[in-house]
Amino acid sequence: MNIRRFTKADAQDVSALIRKTVGISNREDYPEDVINALIDLETPEHVLERAGWTHFYVAVEGESIIGCGAIGPYWGKEDESSLFTIFVLPEYQGKGVGRAIVDTLERDEFFLRANRIEIPASITGVPFYRKLGYDYKNGITEPDEEHIIRLEKRR
């Protein structure tokens, strides 16, 4: 497996990866309508839009994209950043792919310049991010109106 920067040609495959992962991995933690809304949102065009203002990476095994993740500025700030769109195909979860993606994001210039990094995490992703040193923002452990739990790490 290697991790490289996203290219426009990856948009279709990344969209399919996110949709598949959400439909399988997040199903236990979210109602059907929330799952369907996220699947509908994650089009190739949406992936390209996100890649336009973040540093977006893909994990590749052979010719297949098996994971993705992005980092960008937190609301335009230079001393705060956010991790986004971290997904690993279900059949590769628990094999170090997610950790390798986060390690790559934590070596990116958006991470290195930041004092604080936030992750708008799914309920499903919280245990993974907590293992990597991210904690609940403002001590809030319940999902917000967007169905996410905000985690953060300070450097």
N, C-alpha and C positions, 0 to 999 in steps of 0.2 A: 504494500500500500504506500502511496505517496500523496502528499497534499500540495496542491498548486492553486494559483489564483484562478478564479472564475473567468470564463470568457463568454461572450454573447452566445456562442454556439452551445453552451451548456444549459441554457435556460429551460428548454423542454425537458431534459433529463432531470434537472434539479426540481422543477415543478412536479414531475411525476414522483420523484423520491419523497418530497415533502407530503404530497397527497397520500401516498401509500402509507408512510410512517404515521401520519396523523390518524388515518383510518384504522390502523391496527394498534399502535402503541398507546394512543391517548383515549381510546374507546372506553376503558374502564373508569377513567376519571372525569369524563364529560358526557353530558346528554347528547343525543343524536343531532339535535338542531345546532349545537355549538360545533360539533365535528363537521357537519355538512357545510356550515358557514365558512369555516376555515379552509376546507377543501375547495370550496368555490372561490375563495379569495386568492389562493396560491397558484395563480396562472403563470405561464412563462412571462407575460408582460409585467406582472407584479414582481417576480423575481428580478427581472431586468431593472425595474424601477429601484428596488432596494440596492442592487449592485451598483447603481449609478451614484450613490452617495456614501457607500460603505466600502470597506475592503472585504471582499467576498472570496471565500476559499472553498474548494471541493476536495474531498478525499476520494482517491481513485484506486481501484484494484483492477489491473489489466486495462480493459477498455471501459469499465463500468464505474460510474459515479456512485459511491456507497454512502457518502455523508457530505454535509456542508455546514458552513458557519460564516458569520460576518461580524465585523466590528466597525463601529462608526462613532462620530461625536454624539454626545448626549445633548440634544437640543442646541447644537451649534457651539457648545462650550469646548475650549481647548484643554481644560484640566479635568474634564469628566468624559467618559466614553460609555458605550453600551454594547453588549454582545447581543446578536440577533440571529434568528433563523438557523439554530443549531439542530440538525436532524441527522440521524443515522438509520439506515435501513434496518428494520427489525431483525433480520437474520445476521446482522453484524453487531448488534448491541451486546454489550458485555465483553467485547473483544479488544478494547483499547482504542477504537476508532474515535469515539467522542472525546476521550482524554487527549488524543493526538490533535484533534481539531482545536480544542480549547487551548492546549499548549501553543499551537501556532498563533491563535488569536492573541495570546498573552505575550507573544514576541513581536507583535505588530506595533508600528509607531503610534497608532491610536491608543493602545494600551500603555505603552511606555511613557507617553506624555501625560497620562491621566493620574490624578490623585484618587479618583473614585471611579469604579466601573460598576454599572448596573446591568442586571439581566432581567428582562420581563419574561419570567419562566412559566412554563405550563406546570400544573399540579404534578404531572408525570415526571417532569425534569428536576423538580426541587431536590430530591435525595441525591441525585448525581452532582448537581452544582454545590450542594452543601459539603460533599466529600472533597471538593476542590477549593474549599475555603470561602465560599460565598455565604452570606448570612442574610437574614430577613431585614429588609429596609424598614427602619422605624419600628422594628419588632412585630410587624404585621405578618401573620402566618396564614391568613385566609385570602382566597382569591378576590380580586377587585371586580368592578363592573365589566372589565374586559376579560374576565375569567383567567387572569394571570396573577402570579405572586411575584412581587418585585424583590429581587435579591441584590446584594451589593458586596463589593470587596473594596477595601481602602488600601492604598499602597503607602 
